[in-house]
Structures are given as C-alpha cells and as structure tokens.
C-alpha cells in the first residue's frame, strides 16, 4: 500500500477523473485497489476551488514506485484498534447470570457510556447501563414537544437521554486528541457500520447530523443488548453506596488532595447504587462503575460532592449564539460564484480582546443549522446549535464565547462553576419570560431591546422573544462580544452586520469541574471510574467516545485481574 498526499483536482470532478489522476501520478500504472483517506476543500485561490485528497492505493511492484516518488509518496502507518481484553463465552454467561455484583455498570449513555458499553459487551462482560432519560426514539418525541410547547421534562431533554447532548447537535466528529492506537478511526468505523455515511471516514471536518445520529445510536444500543448487555432507561442513579477502606487521608478541612488520587490511594469502595425508576428506589449491588454522565447532570454532581468524590473546578466558556445567512458565510469562504455542490461552509474565529484581556472565539459552529433551546432545569435557559446531515438550513450559527476560570467564580467549591452557569441561565429565563432571549447585534451595541428582525430571520427550535442580552451576561463577556464582532467583521465581510442575530445564553460549552482519577482511571473511591465530558475528560462526541473506550479497558483489566 502507498499513501499519495496532496492530490488536487478542481471542484466538480468525477470519481473517474480522480482515478485517472491516481494512474497519472503512478506513471500509468493502475492500482489494484484504492481508497480515500482524507478529503478537504482548498479555497485559498478563489475563485479557483479544489478538492485535496490523501489516497491509499495498492500497486504491484510497489518498491519501484516508492523509489521513483521518494519525496511525495509514503508507506501508510495505520493503527487498527482492537479491544485488548476478553472473557470466554462461559465467563461472559457467568457474569450475566451468576456474578451480578461483578458485572461492570455504566451510568449515562452519551458517547462515552455508549462506546464503553459496546466494547465491553463485545468482550463478554455483559455491561449494565443506567440512563436517566429516554431511549432515543421516545426522547426525540419529548424534545419536539418541548420545542413546540415549552413544557420541559427535566429527566429527558436536549441534554439527557440516549446519545447524550451530542444527539441534538451538529454531530461534528473532528477531534484534536492524539490517537496513536486508532481509537478515533475505530469510533468512526463503528458509526458507519451502524448507519452513518461513509464519507465521515475521510472528510476533513466530518459530521453526521442529528437526523442520522439518532438511528446510529439506536443501532449501537441494539447490538449491546444482543450481546448480553442491559440498558435501563428512565433509571436515575440517586446515590452511591460505599464502604470505608484504609487509605487516603483528609486534611483538617476534610478535603482530599489531588496528589493522593494520582498516587493511587483510595479511602472507600463502591458497593452499590441507589437507583430510581417509576418513583421506586432500589439498591443495585456493584463494585465497578463507569460514571459517564454529561456535564449538565448537576444534581448528580452535588450528590457525588456530598460523598466526598474528589472534584476540582475548571475553566469553561460562556457567551451567545450568533446567526448569519448561510450564503454570506459560503461567499466569504468560497467566493461569490461558488458551485452548489460544495458543502455548506464552516469557519473558526478567534480574537484576543484589548478591552477585557480575554479571548473570544467561535465554538461548535453549525453550518446551515438551528439554534436550539437546550435547557435541562426548570426556571433556567441555555442554548446550543444543531444541524441536520444536509446542513441545508437558511442560516449558519456558532457560539461566540469567552473563557471563564475559577477566579471568576464566587467560591473555591468544586461546584462553583456549576452555580456560575445557573446564575446566568436563570437571568436568561427571566428576561425571555421562559423563551430564548434574542437581540440584533446593532441593538446589542446600544443596549436596547430589539423590536423587529432585519434580513436575518432566526432559525430557532423553541419559542423566542426580544430581550436585552446585557441583562443575562457578565459585563466582560458583553465587552468581549462587542470587540470580537468588529474584529470578526474584518475577517468575514458582513459578519458584524447590525441585523446579525444573537441568542442567549450559551453556558454548557464544557464541564465546569473535573472528577480526578489516577493512572488506572479510578477516583478516590475504589471502583468509581469517572469518564467522558461530564467528568472533564472530553470535549465532543469523538473524544468522549474515545475516553469511554479507554475507561472500559481499565475496568476490564481490573475485573479480569480480580477474577
């Protein structure tokens, strides 16, 4: 196999033309087989637009070809991930039928919990999953009902339920996590196996879209169940049951220090969970639990804090969603007369503000998408962005956010960032009368409530009304937005138009805390494995899924060692 990089063809070419170009590059030799490894758009010389490919191709007598193309061609280095642990079939049945306490338990079925359960089920560990929300089929109906009526189900919504918060998002799959073991590609291949389009395997900025992602998630769950795993929906973990063990020491203030965790010392052992289903609470015995909860599981964070799970506050970011016409972004990225076949354009913007000393940047950009009401608590409101697979909506939106750190919080409690989020979500709910508060950028500059829309008609899932967003954001965030919009207008013409639409508030960008864990992925509570985005170890669908796989490896190793 030979890897051919920087193979460039004009936008609009056919697959046959791509094949012919491979032959041309190989001095007339036809490949035995070939596949696209990466595809991206090169728009640096507008209006000339190109697709740039990386191709893996198999030829006869490859040594001779590699010698002739020393600087341009390479041998590909491909890491195919394999889960490193396995139970025998007999051991797997024993886990399911006889050793209830030894079966691995997973709390939360977002990307981290989903992939942890998948690899454990395939390896014969018969995992048990508890998800507080609904299965994705019912959840979709519940969410649509919320968009239409504003009636919030606090257990099943845009944040909670099968698939996690990423199910009702753009479904972006790019990640900056280094991946020498091939877990990233494994995740993408599993998505394709369960119904995602094959192009996510090679697109530079892959995404699935919420419409397809729902079916993919359901398909993975069905495989987990077919392999002996159990998935319990509408089942909330209300408490963890622990027993003291000799080990970690607390200081005079009753705090456990991070160095104690990283050194592997622990002060208690998990022995079960208190779960609630249909208003009935029962004890479920277990000794090894992956907590893959989302970063909106605030009641669970509070419970774990009371149980003295070691957590630390961490930085995250808050701001607004901003909408522009999709064609404005397309023209900026591709040029005025761009071909229709090009994907709806995305962008990434950053600026260091002189006025506040803080950075402002775009986040979770949704080409041709929608702003969605992503609230999970009554009396509080936050927004997110969502796209369908075709990204054909009239507007493109992104979060424009500014980082906040523990120094901005009102205390040094691990839950201080959570309370910071709640404060501004409560204000957003208040000024919008329970609806998404919306303001045109021109009126944001004047600190006045908008009275009518301009050329940008909001694309919003859920009710909205005009309000003054200065009333639900810190002053330094507002100042950063004002300066950032002007700076971004110098990069994308029309970006700072006065009728660009702001929606607030965006607060759930990442977890406001981290659950500390040691090198074996355990916390100060033995058998408690923090995992994924809510625990502070991921920042998106793919990275969360990868962390779920790594945590599953750790729990499998422990179970096999003990048994």
RODO-2510 file (C-alpha; in nm, 4 decimals, decimal comma):
residues 563
     n   res          X          Y          Z
     1     x     0,0000     0,0000     0,0000
     2     x     0,1219     0,3506    -0,0891
     3     x    -0,0068     0,6777     0,0541
     4     x    -0,0378     0,9579    -0,2019
     5     x    -0,0732     1,3015    -0,0435
     6     x    -0,1695     1,6427    -0,1829
     7     x    -0,3573     1,5075    -0,4830
     8     x    -0,5509     1,8109    -0,6085
     9     x    -0,8432     1,8297    -0,8525
    10     x    -1,0861     2,1092    -0,9357
    11     x    -1,4223     2,1085    -0,7619
    12     x    -1,6747     1,9387    -0,9874
    13     x    -1,4532     1,6495    -1,0941
    14     x    -1,5866     1,2934    -1,1204
    15     x    -1,4679     0,9813    -0,9391
    16     x    -1,3374     0,8564    -1,2732
    17     x    -1,1214     1,1669    -1,3051
    18     x    -0,9838     1,1079    -0,9577
    19     x    -0,8981     0,7508    -1,0556
    20     x    -0,7269     0,8717    -1,3728
    21     x    -0,5216     1,1201    -1,1709
    22     x    -0,4000     0,8387    -0,9453
    23     x    -0,2887     0,6461    -1,2562
    24     x    -0,1197     0,9588    -1,3927
    25     x     0,0698     1,0084    -1,0660
    26     x     0,1817     0,6435    -1,0858
    27     x     0,3294     0,6868    -1,4374
    28     x     0,0476     0,4947    -1,5991
    29     x     0,0319     0,2077    -1,3519
    30     x    -0,3221     0,1125    -1,2455
    31     x    -0,3793     0,0478    -0,8772
    32     x    -0,5065    -0,2907    -0,7693
    33     x    -0,7259    -0,1124    -0,5166
    34     x    -0,7544     0,2352    -0,3665
    35     x    -0,9468     0,4368    -0,1096
    36     x    -0,9815     0,7976     0,0020
    37     x    -0,8133     0,8636     0,3379
    38     x    -0,8757     1,2374     0,3587
    39     x    -1,0633     1,4995     0,1577
    40     x    -1,0660     1,8756     0,2121
    41     x    -1,1509     2,1942     0,0250
    42     x    -0,8741     2,4326    -0,0856
    43     x    -1,0251     2,7789    -0,1383
    44     x    -0,7079     2,9842    -0,0989
    45     x    -0,7083     3,0977    -0,4631
    46     x    -1,0719     3,1995    -0,5090
    47     x    -1,2489     3,1714    -0,7484
    48     x    -1,0401     2,8609    -0,8266
    49     x    -1,1569     2,5911    -0,5876
    50     x    -1,0041     2,2476    -0,5415
    51     x    -1,0551     1,9259    -0,3522
    52     x    -0,7315     1,7987    -0,1973
    53     x    -0,7028     1,4247    -0,1366
    54     x    -0,4890     1,1795     0,0508
    55     x    -0,5214     0,8377    -0,1142
    56     x    -0,4093     0,4912    -0,0094
    57     x    -0,3523     0,2778    -0,3182
    58     x    -0,2199    -0,0738    -0,3684
    59     x     0,0041    -0,1419    -0,6683
    60     x     0,2075    -0,4297    -0,7980
    61     x     0,5834    -0,3825    -0,7559
    62     x     0,5371    -0,1017    -0,5029
    63     x     0,9059    -0,0807    -0,4111
    64     x     0,9882     0,0511    -0,7573
    65     x     0,7128     0,3123    -0,7415
    66     x     0,8185     0,4285    -0,3962
    67     x     1,1747     0,4652    -0,5172
    68     x     1,0617     0,6847    -0,8063
    69     x     0,8449     0,9034    -0,5820
    70     x     1,0684     0,9310    -0,2778
    71     x     0,9565     1,2732    -0,1574
    72     x     0,5864     1,2576    -0,2470
    73     x     0,4759     0,9060    -0,1591
    74     x     0,4999     0,7146     0,1665
    75     x     0,4029     0,3834     0,3190
    76     x     0,0906     0,4433     0,5307
    77     x     0,1072     0,3852     0,9018
    78     x    -0,2355     0,2547     1,0006
    79     x    -0,3344     0,1603     1,3549
    80     x    -0,6335    -0,0716     1,3690
    81     x    -0,7749    -0,0672     1,7195
    82     x    -0,8619    -0,3905     1,8984
    83     x    -1,0063    -0,4043     2,2490
    84     x    -0,7270    -0,5754     2,4447
    85     x    -0,9364    -0,7778     2,6906
    86     x    -1,1800    -1,0637     2,6533
    87     x    -1,3907    -1,3011     2,8564
    88     x    -1,4562    -1,6540     2,7393
    89     x    -1,8140    -1,7250     2,6382
    90     x    -1,8614    -1,9242     2,9571
    91     x    -1,7215    -1,6407     3,1721
    92     x    -1,9477    -1,3934     2,9999
    93     x    -2,2559    -1,6015     3,0800
    94     x    -2,1339    -1,6345     3,4379
    95     x    -2,1083    -1,2576     3,4606
    96     x    -2,4636    -1,2150     3,3405
    97     x    -2,6355    -1,4908     3,5359
    98     x    -2,4305    -1,5577     3,8480
    99     x    -2,1962    -1,2694     3,9308
   100     x    -2,4313    -0,9744     3,9475
   101     x    -2,2000    -0,7624     4,1634
   102     x    -1,9030    -0,8199     3,9311
   103     x    -2,0734    -0,7000     3,6131
   104     x    -1,9459    -0,3572     3,5037
   105     x    -2,2067    -0,0830     3,5405
   106     x    -2,2184     0,2302     3,3262
   107     x    -2,4075     0,5410     3,4326
   108     x    -2,5027     0,7586     3,1356
   109     x    -2,5453     0,6689     2,7701
   110     x    -2,3872     0,9586     2,5870
   111     x    -2,0951     0,8842     2,3523
   112     x    -1,8642     0,7819     2,6398
   113     x    -2,1107     0,5420     2,8003
   114     x    -2,2312     0,4127     2,4647
   115     x    -1,8868     0,3101     2,3433
   116     x    -1,7767     0,1808     2,6827
   117     x    -2,0816    -0,0452     2,6794
   118     x    -2,0230    -0,1536     2,3192
   119     x    -1,6641    -0,2693     2,3619
   120     x    -1,7386    -0,4344     2,6982
   121     x    -2,0381    -0,6190     2,5530
   122     x    -1,8333    -0,7459     2,2600
   123     x    -1,5660    -0,8652     2,5024
   124     x    -1,8187    -1,0720     2,7009
   125     x    -1,8545    -0,8555     3,0119
   126     x    -2,2353    -0,8161     2,9893
   127     x    -2,2408    -0,4480     3,0999
   128     x    -2,5405    -0,2868     3,2670
   129     x    -2,6267     0,0696     3,1607
   130     x    -2,8435     0,3112     3,3588
   131     x    -2,9675     0,6170     3,1666
   132     x    -3,1897     0,8733     3,3370
   133     x    -3,3543     0,9824     3,0112
   134     x    -3,5497     0,8035     2,7406
   135     x    -3,4365     0,5848     2,4538
   136     x    -3,3608     0,7996     2,1507
   137     x    -3,6900     0,7174     1,9754
   138     x    -3,9048     0,8418     2,2649
   139     x    -3,6579     1,1165     2,3518
   140     x    -3,6937     1,2682     2,0046
   141     x    -4,0694     1,2996     2,0580
   142     x    -4,0198     1,4515     2,4043
   143     x    -3,7737     1,7085     2,2692
   144     x    -4,0002     1,8062     1,9794
   145     x    -4,2851     1,8507     2,2286
   146     x    -4,0623     2,0825     2,4321
   147     x    -3,9724     2,2883     2,1249
   148     x    -4,3416     2,3247     2,0390
   149     x    -4,4866     2,3870     2,3859
   150     x    -4,2042     2,4884     2,6188
   151     x    -4,3022     2,2071     2,8597
   152     x    -3,9686     2,0792     2,9920
   153     x    -3,9106     1,7215     3,1060
   154     x    -3,6171     1,7527     3,3461
   155     x    -3,5172     1,3874     3,3032
   156     x    -3,5378     1,3583     2,9234
   157     x    -3,4491     1,6580     2,7076
   158     x    -3,1789     1,8006     2,4799
   159     x    -2,9189     1,7250     2,7493
   160     x    -3,0415     1,3940     2,8981
   161     x    -3,1277     1,0687     2,7247
   162     x    -2,9786     0,8070     2,4962
   163     x    -2,6978     0,9508     2,2859
   164     x    -2,6313     1,2413     2,5220
   165     x    -2,6307     1,6103     2,4362
   166     x    -2,4455     1,5405     2,1103
   167     x    -2,7547     1,3732     1,9620
   168     x    -2,9230     1,7124     1,9288
   169     x    -2,6227     1,8991     1,7925
   170     x    -2,4352     1,9288     1,4662
   171     x    -2,2854     1,5848     1,5195
   172     x    -1,9296     1,7016     1,4487
   173     x    -1,6726     1,4244     1,4740
   174     x    -1,3413     1,6068     1,4462
   175     x    -1,1109     1,5981     1,7481
   176     x    -0,7670     1,7285     1,8442
   177     x    -0,6981     1,4279     2,0683
   178     x    -0,3824     1,2409     1,9667
   179     x    -0,4651     0,8842     1,8698
   180     x    -0,1714     0,6531     1,8108
   181     x    -0,3808     0,3457     1,8990
   182     x    -0,6512     0,4003     1,6358
   183     x    -0,9437     0,4536     1,8722
   184     x    -1,0604     0,7593     1,6787
   185     x    -1,0853     0,5693     1,3492
   186     x    -1,2492     0,2798     1,5317
   187     x    -1,5240     0,5140     1,6550
   188     x    -1,5826     0,6491     1,3044
   189     x    -1,5935     0,2987     1,1549
   190     x    -1,8487     0,1920     1,4148
   191     x    -2,0665     0,4900     1,3272
   192     x    -2,0504     0,3877     0,9599
   193     x    -2,1236     0,0244     1,0454
   194     x    -2,4380     0,1404     1,2258
   195     x    -2,5675     0,3673     0,9521
   196     x    -2,3593     0,6844     0,9260
   197     x    -2,2418     0,7941     0,5793
   198     x    -1,9049     0,6520     0,4740
   199     x    -1,7600     0,9957     0,3998
   200     x    -1,7066     1,0597     0,7725
   201     x    -1,4060     0,8280     0,7405
   202     x    -1,2177     1,0762     0,5213
   203     x    -1,3808     1,4211     0,5299
   204     x    -1,1516     1,6793     0,6915
   205     x    -1,4422     1,8032     0,9050
   206     x    -1,6735     1,5021     0,9395
   207     x    -2,0220     1,5333     1,0815
   208     x    -2,3306     1,3133     1,0933
   209     x    -2,6224     1,5411     1,1770
   210     x    -2,8899     1,4858     1,4372
   211     x    -3,1337     1,3204     1,1940
   212     x    -2,8943     1,0336     1,1148
   213     x    -2,7250     1,0212     1,4534
   214     x    -3,0498     0,9155     1,6222
   215     x    -3,0678     0,5969     1,4142
   216     x    -2,6964     0,5256     1,4594
   217     x    -2,7234     0,5492     1,8383
   218     x    -3,0267     0,3185     1,8461
   219     x    -2,8461     0,0636     1,6291
   220     x    -2,5439     0,0540     1,8616
   221     x    -2,7711     0,0048     2,1621
   222     x    -2,9411    -0,2898     1,9924
   223     x    -2,6035    -0,4552     1,9334
   224     x    -2,5111    -0,4072     2,3011
   225     x    -2,8345    -0,5766     2,4060
   226     x    -2,7889    -0,8594     2,1551
   227     x    -2,4523    -0,9396     2,3158
   228     x    -2,5917    -0,9724     2,6683
   229     x    -2,5690    -0,6117     2,7817
   230     x    -2,8630    -0,4444     2,9541
   231     x    -2,9840    -0,0879     2,9044
   232     x    -3,2274     0,0630     3,1533
   233     x    -3,3901     0,3911     3,0517
   234     x    -3,5706     0,6333     3,2812
   235     x    -3,3464     0,4972     3,5568
   236     x    -3,1738     0,7613     3,7659
   237     x    -2,8792     0,6994     3,9967
   238     x    -2,9702     0,8897     4,3144
   239     x    -2,6826     0,7804     4,5385
   240     x    -2,3674     0,5716     4,5514
   241     x    -2,3278     0,3184     4,8333
   242     x    -1,9751     0,2918     4,9707
   243     x    -1,7801     0,1227     5,2475
   244     x    -1,4725     0,2729     5,4123
   245     x    -1,1292     0,1256     5,3481
   246     x    -0,7881     0,2207     5,4844
   247     x    -0,6003     0,4547     5,2571
   248     x    -0,6358     0,8195     5,1688
   249     x    -0,6154     1,0831     5,4384
   250     x    -0,8120     1,4049     5,4588
   251     x    -0,6736     1,7356     5,5856
   252     x    -0,8190     1,9301     5,8760
   253     x    -1,0828     2,0820     5,6485
   254     x    -1,1981     1,7371     5,5393
   255     x    -1,0536     1,7693     5,1898
   256     x    -0,8747     1,5052     4,9866
   257     x    -0,5782     1,6303     4,7866
   258     x    -0,5133     1,5602     4,4201
   259     x    -0,1721     1,4042     4,4825
   260     x    -0,3414     1,1380     4,6927
   261     x    -0,5567     1,0379     4,3948
   262     x    -0,2761     1,0350     4,1412
   263     x    -0,0680     0,8233     4,3797
   264     x    -0,3447     0,5640     4,3646
   265     x    -0,4609     0,5888     4,7260
   266     x    -0,8301     0,5487     4,7990
   267     x    -1,0484     0,5853     5,1064
   268     x    -1,3651     0,3912     5,0209
   269     x    -1,5002     0,1155     4,7971
   270     x    -1,8190     0,1433     4,5968
   271     x    -2,0525    -0,1448     4,6733
   272     x    -2,3741    -0,0403     4,5046
   273     x    -2,6015     0,2241     4,3609
   274     x    -2,9358     0,3583     4,4738
   275     x    -3,1443     0,3785     4,1578
   276     x    -3,4898     0,5195     4,0953
   277     x    -3,7328     0,4023     3,8288
   278     x    -4,1051     0,4798     3,8159
   279     x    -4,0689     0,6640     4,1505
   280     x    -3,9452     0,3442     4,3195
   281     x    -3,5965     0,3363     4,4693
   282     x    -3,3935     0,0157     4,4921
   283     x    -3,0365    -0,0827     4,5732
   284     x    -2,8293    -0,2297     4,2912
   285     x    -2,5135    -0,4132     4,4032
   286     x    -2,1950    -0,3477     4,2068
   287     x    -1,8248    -0,2930     4,2674
   288     x    -1,7066    -0,1258     3,9465
   289     x    -1,8937     0,1640     3,7885
   290     x    -1,8124     0,3917     3,4955
   291     x    -1,9704     0,7309     3,5576
   292     x    -2,0139     0,8711     3,2059
   293     x    -2,2634     1,1419     3,2947
   294     x    -2,2961     1,4588     3,0899
   295     x    -2,1815     1,7960     3,2179
   296     x    -2,5440     1,9010     3,2763
   297     x    -2,6029     1,6359     3,5455
   298     x    -2,5879     1,8963     3,8206
   299     x    -2,7899     1,7041     4,0775
   300     x    -2,5556     1,4079     4,0347
   301     x    -2,2520     1,6340     4,0750
   302     x    -2,3970     1,7583     4,4042
   303     x    -2,4601     1,4044     4,5279
   304     x    -2,1048     1,2978     4,4422
   305     x    -1,9663     1,6056     4,6167
   306     x    -2,1553     1,5059     4,9318
   307     x    -1,9994     1,1594     4,9012
   308     x    -1,6559     1,3266     4,9010
   309     x    -1,5648     1,2263     4,5479
   310     x    -1,2592     1,4368     4,4735
   311     x    -1,3521     1,7055     4,2197
   312     x    -1,1921     2,0354     4,1223
   313     x    -1,3451     2,3383     3,9476
   314     x    -1,2234     2,4037     3,5946
   315     x    -1,2460     2,6713     3,3287
   316     x    -1,5166     2,6691     3,0637
   317     x    -1,6699     2,9397     2,8436
   318     x    -1,9956     3,1317     2,8097
   319     x    -2,1498     3,3665     2,5559
   320     x    -2,4197     3,3689     2,2888
   321     x    -2,5180     3,2070     1,9611
   322     x    -2,4913     3,4288     1,6542
   323     x    -2,6748     3,3638     1,3258
   324     x    -2,5855     3,4782     0,9746
   325     x    -2,7286     3,3812     0,6351
   326     x    -2,5559     3,0623     0,5184
   327     x    -2,4887     3,2179     0,1772
   328     x    -2,2933     3,5026     0,3442
   329     x    -2,0550     3,2520     0,5012
   330     x    -2,0373     3,0475     0,1806
   331     x    -1,9424     3,3539    -0,0248
   332     x    -1,6780     3,4523     0,2271
   333     x    -1,5202     3,1070     0,2283
   334     x    -1,5675     3,0060    -0,1367
   335     x    -1,6173     3,3285    -0,3352
   336     x    -1,9222     3,4894    -0,4971
   337     x    -1,9901     3,2307    -0,7684
   338     x    -1,9295     2,9183    -0,5634
   339     x    -2,0523     2,5803    -0,7000
   340     x    -2,3676     2,4432    -0,5374
   341     x    -2,2050     2,1053    -0,4780
   342     x    -1,9704     2,2425    -0,2121
   343     x    -2,0639     2,1664     0,1483
   344     x    -2,2177     2,4499     0,3477
   345     x    -1,9140     2,6428     0,4671
   346     x    -1,7814     2,6457     0,8197
   347     x    -1,5387     2,8811     0,9901
   348     x    -1,3304     2,9227     1,3035
   349     x    -1,2579     3,2649     1,4503
   350     x    -1,0526     3,3827     1,7479
   351     x    -0,9603     3,7238     1,8855
   352     x    -0,7698     3,8496     2,1898
   353     x    -0,9622     4,1447     2,3307
   354     x    -0,7767     4,4579     2,4363
   355     x    -1,0783     4,5833     2,6310
   356     x    -1,1055     4,2828     2,8637
   357     x    -0,7767     4,0980     2,8269
   358     x    -0,9782     3,7859     2,7472
   359     x    -1,0066     3,5806     2,4341
   360     x    -1,3277     3,5388     2,2372
   361     x    -1,3770     3,2619     1,9866
   362     x    -1,6291     3,0680     1,7803
   363     x    -1,7276     2,7260     1,9083
   364     x    -1,9426     2,4372     1,7836
   365     x    -2,0155     2,6096     1,4516
   366     x    -2,3289     2,4768     1,2798
   367     x    -2,3381     2,5387     0,9017
   368     x    -2,6943     2,5546     0,7717
   369     x    -2,8222     2,4779     1,1202
   370     x    -3,0514     2,5885     1,4002
   371     x    -3,0247     2,7431     1,7445
   372     x    -3,1975     2,5155     1,9966
   373     x    -3,3330     2,5636     2,3465
   374     x    -3,1167     2,3130     2,5355
   375     x    -3,2428     2,3734     2,8892
   376     x    -3,2474     2,0926     3,1433
   377     x    -3,3678     2,2702     3,4590
   378     x    -3,6969     2,4488     3,5088
   379     x    -3,6603     2,8227     3,5545
   380     x    -3,3268     2,8283     3,3691
   381     x    -3,2482     2,8589     2,9988
   382     x    -2,9489     2,7926     2,7747
   383     x    -2,8954     2,7452     2,4017
   384     x    -2,6910     2,5252     2,1711
   385     x    -2,6576     2,4681     1,7966
   386     x    -2,7901     2,1810     1,5849
   387     x    -2,7657     2,0745     1,2198
   388     x    -2,9227     1,8020     1,0126
   389     x    -2,6979     1,5962     0,7865
   390     x    -2,7628     1,8031     0,4738
   391     x    -2,6926     2,1314     0,6558
   392     x    -2,9482     2,2926     0,4299
   393     x    -3,0928     2,5470     0,6728
   394     x    -3,1012     2,9111     0,5620
   395     x    -2,8727     3,0280     0,8456
   396     x    -2,5386     2,9253     0,9860
   397     x    -2,4750     2,9762     1,3560
   398     x    -2,1971     2,9451     1,6076
   399     x    -2,1362     3,0065     1,9727
   400     x    -1,9274     3,3178     2,0393
   401     x    -1,7795     3,2572     2,3816
   402     x    -1,5316     3,3892     2,6353
   403     x    -1,3421     3,1704     2,8789
   404     x    -1,4225     3,1968     3,2487
   405     x    -1,1947     3,0477     3,5125
   406     x    -1,2306     2,9502     3,8795
   407     x    -1,1064     3,3008     3,9641
   408     x    -1,4377     3,4309     3,8230
   409     x    -1,6464     3,2057     4,0489
   410     x    -1,7908     3,3108     4,3839
   411     x    -1,6131     3,0409     4,5867
   412     x    -1,3498     2,7691     4,5640
   413     x    -1,6073     2,4888     4,5840
   414     x    -1,5873     2,2244     4,3088
   415     x    -1,9495     2,3190     4,2326
   416     x    -1,8793     2,6931     4,1995
   417     x    -1,8671     2,6815     3,8181
   418     x    -2,1987     2,4994     3,8133
   419     x    -2,3572     2,7756     4,0227
   420     x    -2,1992     3,0345     3,7934
   421     x    -2,3776     2,8737     3,4978
   422     x    -2,7060     2,8573     3,6865
   423     x    -2,6920     3,2284     3,7721
   424     x    -2,6843     3,3420     3,4102
   425     x    -2,9261     3,0744     3,2876
   426     x    -3,1780     3,1965     3,5469
   427     x    -3,1361     3,5537     3,4212
   428     x    -3,1802     3,4385     3,0599
   429     x    -3,5030     3,2607     3,1512
   430     x    -3,6257     3,5712     3,3336
   431     x    -3,5604     3,8288     3,0601
   432     x    -3,7051     3,5982     2,7938
   433     x    -4,0119     3,5044     3,0011
   434     x    -3,9154     3,1400     2,9595
   435     x    -3,8386     3,1834     2,5892
   436     x    -3,4995     3,2160     2,4212
   437     x    -3,3930     3,5834     2,4568
   438     x    -3,2937     3,7257     2,1163
   439     x    -3,1294     4,0558     2,0211
   440     x    -2,9933     4,2004     1,6974
   441     x    -2,6255     4,2920     1,7141
   442     x    -2,6987     4,6582     1,6363
   443     x    -2,9289     4,6763     1,9372
   444     x    -2,6790     4,4834     2,1485
   445     x    -2,4304     4,7616     2,0787
   446     x    -2,6883     5,0161     2,2003
   447     x    -2,8011     4,8031     2,4975
   448     x    -3,1608     4,8247     2,3818
   449     x    -3,4306     4,5640     2,3202
   450     x    -3,4833     4,4866     1,9507
   451     x    -3,8281     4,5468     1,8051
   452     x    -3,8056     4,3763     1,4663
   453     x    -3,5815     4,1445     1,2680
   454     x    -3,3715     4,2592     0,9726
   455     x    -3,2578     4,0493     0,6794
   456     x    -3,1721     3,7551     0,9083
   457     x    -3,4793     3,5558     1,0111
   458     x    -3,3890     3,3493     1,3197
   459     x    -3,3701     2,9710     1,2701
   460     x    -3,4580     2,8609     1,6217
   461     x    -3,6016     2,5404     1,7683
   462     x    -3,8247     2,6618     2,0513
   463     x    -4,0035     2,9882     2,1242
   464     x    -3,8061     3,3123     2,1391
   465     x    -3,8649     3,6779     2,2143
   466     x    -3,6644     4,0002     2,2032
   467     x    -3,4689     4,0985     2,5150
   468     x    -3,1539     4,2832     2,6182
   469     x    -2,8812     4,0192     2,6498
   470     x    -2,6650     4,2529     2,8594
   471     x    -2,9002     4,1575     3,1429
   472     x    -2,8018     3,7894     3,1385
   473     x    -2,4268     3,8038     3,0761
   474     x    -2,1262     3,9321     3,2734
   475     x    -2,0039     4,2759     3,1621
   476     x    -1,6672     4,1390     3,0487
   477     x    -1,8406     3,8872     2,8205
   478     x    -2,0519     4,1656     2,6660
   479     x    -1,7443     4,3819     2,6125
   480     x    -1,5615     4,0870     2,4538
   481     x    -1,8576     4,0257     2,2214
   482     x    -1,8626     4,3889     2,1087
   483     x    -1,4918     4,3936     2,0299
   484     x    -1,4895     4,0412     1,8884
   485     x    -1,7743     4,1022     1,6439
   486     x    -1,5933     4,4044     1,4996
   487     x    -1,2701     4,2060     1,4703
   488     x    -1,4503     3,9165     1,3007
   489     x    -1,6177     4,1609     1,0617
   490     x    -1,2701     4,2414     0,9304
   491     x    -1,2171     3,8718     0,8559
   492     x    -1,5613     3,7851     0,7150
   493     x    -1,7313     4,0713     0,5321
   494     x    -2,0748     4,1382     0,6795
   495     x    -2,0129     3,9347     0,9945
   496     x    -2,0689     4,2385     1,2156
   497     x    -2,3876     4,3462     1,0361
   498     x    -2,6309     4,5154     1,2705
   499     x    -2,9052     4,2631     1,1912
   500     x    -2,6955     3,9573     1,2831
   501     x    -2,9000     3,7693     1,5431
   502     x    -2,7769     3,6953     1,8966
   503     x    -2,9452     3,4291     2,1154
   504     x    -2,8589     3,3615     2,4780
   505     x    -2,7159     3,2167     2,6774
   506     x    -2,4543     2,9591     2,5772
   507     x    -2,3220     2,8130     2,9033
   508     x    -2,2839     2,4367     2,8509
   509     x    -1,9634     2,4500     2,6449
   510     x    -1,7767     2,2028     2,8664
   511     x    -1,7862     2,0633     3,2172
   512     x    -1,7432     2,3193     3,4972
   513     x    -1,5477     2,0644     3,7010
   514     x    -1,3182     1,7637     3,6783
   515     x    -1,3526     1,4369     3,8682
   516     x    -0,9943     1,3449     3,9436
   517     x    -0,8753     0,9950     3,8551
   518     x    -0,5462     0,8068     3,8762
   519     x    -0,3493     0,6314     3,6036
   520     x    -0,5822     0,3333     3,6305
   521     x    -0,8802     0,5658     3,5690
   522     x    -1,0178     0,5274     3,9223
   523     x    -1,1103     0,8081     4,1612
   524     x    -1,0504     0,8273     4,5364
   525     x    -1,3481     0,5915     4,5616
   526     x    -1,2320     0,2437     4,4622
   527     x    -1,4379     0,1044     4,1770
   528     x    -1,5582     0,4511     4,0674
   529     x    -1,4328     0,5321     3,7152
   530     x    -1,5020     0,8948     3,6051
   531     x    -1,5313     0,9187     3,2293
   532     x    -1,6183     1,1454     2,9388
   533     x    -1,7248     1,5039     2,9017
   534     x    -1,9117     1,5456     3,2290
   535     x    -1,6121     1,4197     3,4239
   536     x    -1,3919     1,6742     3,2465
   537     x    -1,2010     1,4401     3,0139
   538     x    -1,3526     1,5106     2,6729
   539     x    -1,4830     1,7908     2,4553
   540     x    -1,7112     1,6452     2,1910
   541     x    -1,8647     1,3286     2,0522
   542     x    -1,5467     1,1594     1,9310
   543     x    -1,3209     1,2458     2,2222
   544     x    -1,5920     1,1347     2,4658
   545     x    -1,6330     0,8033     2,2821
   546     x    -1,2560     0,7518     2,2887
   547     x    -1,2432     0,8213     2,6618
   548     x    -1,5255     0,5719     2,7089
   549     x    -1,3199     0,3068     2,5315
   550     x    -1,0089     0,3816     2,7392
   551     x    -1,2079     0,3665     3,0616
   552     x    -1,3663     0,0390     2,9512
   553     x    -1,0156    -0,1013     2,9036
   554     x    -0,9278    -0,0018     3,2591
   555     x    -1,2381    -0,1547     3,4157
   556     x    -1,1988    -0,4757     3,2120
   557     x    -0,8380    -0,5143     3,3243
   558     x    -0,9405    -0,4687     3,6858
   559     x    -1,2261    -0,7207     3,6641
   560     x    -1,0115    -0,9855     3,4966
   561     x    -0,7307    -0,9317     3,7478
   562     x    -0,9684    -0,9702     4,0396
   563     x    -1,1406    -1,2748     3,8960
***
